[in-house]
Amino acid sequence: MSLSDLIYEALGDAPSDHIVTVTAAREVADHLAAALIAKSGGPDHIVSIEGGKYTIQHPLGERFAGELFSCEMTTRVGWEMSDIADEDGRYRVWSDSDGDLRFEAIEPNQD
């Protein structure tokens, strides 16, 4: 179930005088889901590297869709750790159209 579907389902449980139409409820759910995803780091994975160790923040949508435990990104980042970055920091990570991992520095870690 996607985050938007979860929100939509919750809106459906609201008293009928709170939601004017099904279309309005879907629109509200889609906008709210998009805002939550944007505020939580966006649709990509975020990798934080510090002292040669890394942690991964999975996208919010992936967590609600039940894909967290089957996510290949954790394994792939582990395999490619030596190629990721030379310095500590936070990176947005995604697969390009060829399936290669791409890393974009978001911010360096502050000492």
N, C-alpha and C positions, 0 to 999 in steps of 0.2 A: 504494500500500500504506500503510495507516495505521500509526502507531507501535505500536499494540496488536498488529496483525497481524505486524509485524516481530519484536516480542518473542515472540509466540506461536510463530512459525516457528523462532526461535532455541531456544525451550524444547523444541520437537519434535526438535531435533538432540541434546538431552541424553540420556544413557543412560536407559533406561526405568525403572530403579530409582529415579531422582531425581524423576520426576513420576508421581503415583499415577494420575490419570485425565486424559482430555482436557479435561473440564470444569474440573478444578483448574488445569490449565495455562492455559486461557482466562481464568479468574478472576484468576490471578496476573498474566498479561499485561495485562489491563484495569486492575487496580489499580496496577501499576508504570507504565503509560503515563499514567494520571491523575496520579500523584505527580510524574512527570517534567515533565508539562505545567504543573502548578501551580507547581513550583519554578522553571520557566523564564519565568514571567510570566503564566501562564494562557492561556486560549484566544483572547484578544484581541491585537491589535497594540499595541505600545508605541512611542510617538513621543517622542523626546527633542529638545527645542528649545533651542538655545543661539545667541545672537547672530543671530537671524533665519534660521539654518540648522537643518535637521532631519535626523534619522536614524530609521529604522524597524527595530524588532525584530519579525520575523514570528513567529507562534506555532509552537512546536515541531511540533505535529501537521501544520501546513501544509507544513513543510519535508519531513517524511517521506512525505506523501501526494503529493509531486511537484507541488504547486501554487504553489511559490515564484515561479517565473518567469512564471506567468500571473496573479499576484495583482494585482488592480486597486487595492488600497489605496495603493500607492506613488504611482500617478498621481493618485488622488483626493485624497490628502493634499497633494500638490504644488499641485493646482488650488485647494484651499481653505486654503492656508497662511495667508493674511491673516486668515481667520476663526477660526483654531484657538485661538490664545492670545495675550494681550498680554505675557506674561512667560515667561522661560525656565523650563523644568521638564520633567518627564516626565508623559506622558498616556496613559491607556488609551483606545484608539480602536476603535470598532465601528460597524456600520451598524444603525440601528433598523429597525423593521418597515416604515417608509415608504421605506427606502433612504438616509436622511440619515445623514451621519457624526455621531457623538457623541463628545465628548472629556471625559474625567474626569481631573482632576489627581491624580497619584499622589504626587508630591513635588516641591517646588521645587528648582531647582539651588542649591547652596550656594556662596556667594562665598568 
